[in-house]
Amino acid sequence: VADASPCAACLLVPSMRLGQDLFIQGQVSERFYHGLNKIMKIMQAWDLGLKPISIYADRVVKDSYPEASKKASFFSGGVDSFYTYLKNKSIGNKMDSLILINGYDISLSNKKLWQMTRESVADATKDEDVEIIEVESNVRSCIDPIMDWSYTFGGCLAAVALCLRRELKEAFIASAYSYAQLKPDGAHPHTDPLWSTETLSFHHDGADASRLEKTKFISAYPSVMRNLRVCFRNKDSRFNCGSCDKCMRTMISLRIAGALERSDTFPRSIDLEKVR
């Protein structure tokens, strides 16, 4: 029977949004199945308009995959993902792989930006002994009409790692918020570990630091200053537009860290009127 755990991870939150029971045609990991029910209870408590549903699977079994040894982190080239990779490397917990996804934060139609991002990640990691795993998915285009990506992307990230779990032992999801700033989000320290199976463990990583603390940490690396990408607008396929909220926040953090003048991917001065 085909393993359907990745599909279930993608569809749990949209199913709750629609109030429709989730029927899984295939088998799922036993640990993962119990995790789904715990995630459902946590997300219901967030008051997002999600409804309790029943989850049915053809078979619920313990993972029988051979024991793997690799650690991987999801990577976009932004502040959070650079911090998770570099911090773990600095404490002797180096990643074997970085997972770069086309179709999540980068639209499948934006081929120019995807190519720029691939080249940037290649440059940022050229002196690193790390494998880049490139993934392409159209799942966001299916889910966005149902519920905001801000709350569904965690399950979609988990789905990718679940597809790779013959090779992976651990998967790291970078935190967008510190413990002091936590709020309902697709990636959260309470929910991320619950996507785990008997053979693959998920970790929510980086909530130990604020965005400013992360920026100060990663700005010490020249490879980051050459390749940092945070923009969600990418007007005219620019790597960072330098004027959207996210770009402005990052530029301010870089300025406080004394690093904006060393950045190759942002304007090196800040328009105070835009800040206002």
C-alpha positions in Angstrom: 0.0 0.0 0.0 1.4 3.4 -1.0 2.5 5.7 1.8 0.3 8.8 1.9 1.8 10.6 4.9 3.1 13.5 2.7 -0.4 14.1 1.2 -2.0 14.0 4.7 0.5 16.6 5.9 -0.5 19.0 3.1 -4.2 18.5 3.5 -4.8 18.5 7.3 -5.2 22.3 7.7 -7.2 22.9 4.5 -9.5 20.0 5.5 -10.1 21.7 8.9 -10.8 25.0 7.2 -13.4 23.4 5.1 -14.8 21.3 7.9 -14.4 18.1 5.9 -13.1 14.8 7.2 -9.8 13.7 5.8 -9.8 10.3 4.0 -6.3 9.0 3.4 -6.2 6.4 0.6 -3.0 4.6 1.6 -1.0 4.0 4.7 0.5 6.5 7.2 3.0 6.3 10.0 1.4 5.6 13.3 3.4 8.3 15.1 2.6 10.7 12.4 -1.1 9.8 12.6 -1.3 10.6 16.3 0.7 13.8 15.7 -2.0 14.9 13.2 -4.7 14.7 15.8 -2.5 16.7 18.3 -1.8 19.4 15.7 -5.5 19.6 15.0 -6.3 20.3 18.7 -3.5 22.9 19.0 -4.6 24.8 15.8 -8.3 24.7 16.9 -7.2 26.6 20.1 -5.7 29.3 17.9 -9.2 30.6 16.9 -8.5 30.6 13.2 -12.0 29.3 12.2 -10.7 25.8 11.9 -13.1 23.0 12.6 -12.5 19.6 14.2 -12.5 16.7 11.7 -12.1 13.0 11.7 -9.0 11.5 10.0 -9.3 8.1 8.3 -6.5 6.1 6.8 -6.5 2.8 5.0 -3.7 1.6 7.2 -1.8 3.1 10.2 1.6 1.4 10.6 5.0 2.0 12.1 7.5 3.3 9.6 9.6 0.4 8.2 12.2 2.6 6.4 15.8 1.7 6.9 17.6 3.8 9.5 18.9 7.0 7.8 21.6 9.3 9.1 21.3 12.6 7.2 20.1 16.0 8.7 18.5 18.5 6.4 17.2 22.1 6.9 14.7 23.9 4.7 16.4 26.8 3.1 15.3 29.9 1.3 18.3 32.2 1.6 16.6 34.4 4.1 17.5 35.5 7.6 15.8 32.6 9.4 17.2 29.8 7.2 20.7 31.2 7.1 20.6 31.5 10.9 19.4 27.9 11.4 22.1 26.5 9.1 25.0 28.6 10.4 24.1 28.4 14.1 23.8 24.7 14.0 27.1 24.4 12.1 28.8 26.6 14.7 27.7 24.2 17.6 28.8 21.1 15.7 25.4 20.1 14.4 26.1 20.6 10.7 23.4 19.9 8.1 24.1 17.3 5.4 21.5 18.9 3.1 19.6 22.1 2.4 16.1 21.8 0.9 15.3 24.5 -1.7 11.7 24.6 -2.9 10.4 26.1 -6.1 6.6 26.8 -5.9 6.4 27.8 -2.2 7.8 31.3 -1.5 8.8 31.6 -5.2 6.0 31.3 -7.8 6.5 28.5 -10.4 5.8 31.2 -13.0 8.7 33.3 -11.9 11.5 31.4 -13.6 13.9 34.2 -13.5 13.8 34.6 -9.8 14.1 30.8 -9.3 17.2 30.8 -11.4 18.7 33.7 -9.5 17.9 32.0 -6.2 19.5 28.7 -7.4 22.7 30.6 -8.4 22.7 32.6 -5.2 22.4 29.4 -3.0 25.1 27.8 -5.0 27.4 30.7 -4.3 26.5 30.9 -0.6 27.3 27.2 -0.2 30.2 26.8 -2.6 32.7 26.4 0.3 30.4 24.3 2.4 30.3 20.5 2.4 26.5 20.5 2.0 24.1 19.0 -0.6 21.4 21.2 -2.1 18.1 19.3 -2.7 15.9 21.1 -5.2 12.2 20.4 -5.1 9.4 21.7 -7.3 5.8 21.6 -6.2 2.4 23.1 -7.3 0.7 22.3 -4.0 0.5 25.9 -2.9 -1.6 26.8 -5.9 -4.1 24.1 -4.8 -4.2 25.2 -1.1 -4.1 29.0 -1.3 -7.8 29.3 -2.5 -8.8 27.5 0.7 -6.6 29.1 3.4 -3.9 31.6 3.8 -0.4 30.2 3.2 0.8 31.6 6.6 -1.0 28.8 8.3 -0.6 26.0 5.8 3.0 26.1 4.8 4.2 24.1 7.8 2.4 20.9 6.7 3.6 21.5 3.1 7.2 21.7 4.3 6.7 18.6 6.3 5.3 16.8 3.2 8.6 17.4 1.3 10.7 16.0 4.1 8.3 13.0 4.4 8.9 12.3 0.7 12.6 12.3 1.4 12.6 10.2 4.6 14.4 7.2 3.1 17.5 9.4 3.4 16.7 11.8 6.2 16.8 11.2 9.9 16.1 14.8 11.0 14.5 17.8 9.3 14.8 21.4 10.6 12.2 24.1 10.1 13.5 27.6 10.7 11.5 29.7 13.1 10.1 33.1 11.9 9.5 34.3 15.5 11.4 34.2 18.8 9.8 32.6 21.9 8.9 36.1 23.1 7.0 36.8 19.9 5.2 33.5 19.3 1.8 33.6 17.6 -0.3 31.2 15.5 1.8 30.3 12.4 2.3 27.5 9.9 5.6 26.7 11.6 5.5 26.7 15.4 7.5 25.0 18.1 4.3 23.3 19.4 3.3 21.8 16.0 6.4 21.2 14.0 7.7 18.2 16.0 4.3 16.5 15.7 4.9 15.9 11.9 7.5 13.3 12.9 7.4 9.6 12.1 9.1 6.6 13.7 12.2 7.2 11.4 12.1 11.0 10.8 12.2 13.7 13.5 11.1 17.3 12.8 12.7 20.2 14.7 11.5 23.8 15.0 14.7 25.8 15.2 15.7 29.4 15.8 13.1 30.7 18.3 16.0 31.2 20.7 16.9 34.5 18.9 15.1 37.6 17.7 15.2 38.7 14.1 17.8 41.4 15.0 19.9 38.9 16.9 19.8 36.5 13.9 20.7 39.3 11.5 23.7 40.3 13.7 24.9 36.7 13.8 24.6 36.0 10.1 26.0 39.3 9.0 29.5 38.2 10.1 29.5 35.8 7.1 30.6 37.3 3.7 28.6 34.6 1.9 25.4 35.8 3.5 26.2 39.5 2.7 26.5 38.4 -1.0 23.3 36.4 -1.2 20.7 37.3 1.5 17.2 37.2 0.0 14.1 38.1 2.0 11.7 39.9 -0.4 8.2 38.6 -1.1 7.3 41.1 -3.8 10.4 40.8 -6.1 9.1 43.5 -8.3 10.5 43.1 -11.8 12.1 39.9 -10.6 14.5 41.8 -8.5 16.2 39.7 -5.8 15.2 42.2 -3.1 13.0 45.2 -4.0 14.4 47.3 -1.1 11.0 49.0 -0.4 8.5 46.3 0.8 7.9 45.8 4.5 10.1 42.8 4.8 13.0 44.4 2.9 12.8 47.5 5.0 12.8 45.6 8.3 15.8 43.6 7.2 17.7 46.7 6.0 17.0 48.4 9.4 18.3 45.3 11.2 21.4 45.2 9.0 22.0 48.9 9.6 21.7 48.4 13.4 24.2 45.5 13.0 26.6 47.8 11.1 26.3 45.5 8.1 24.1 47.3 5.6 27.0 48.9 3.8 28.5 45.5 3.3 25.3 44.0 1.8 25.3 43.3 -2.0 21.6 42.5 -2.3 20.1 45.6 -0.7 20.3 49.3 -1.2 23.1 50.6 1.1 21.1 53.5 2.4 17.7 53.7 4.0 15.0 56.1 2.8 13.7 57.5 6.2 10.5 58.6 4.6 9.7 55.0 3.7 10.6 54.0 7.3 8.1 56.6 8.6 
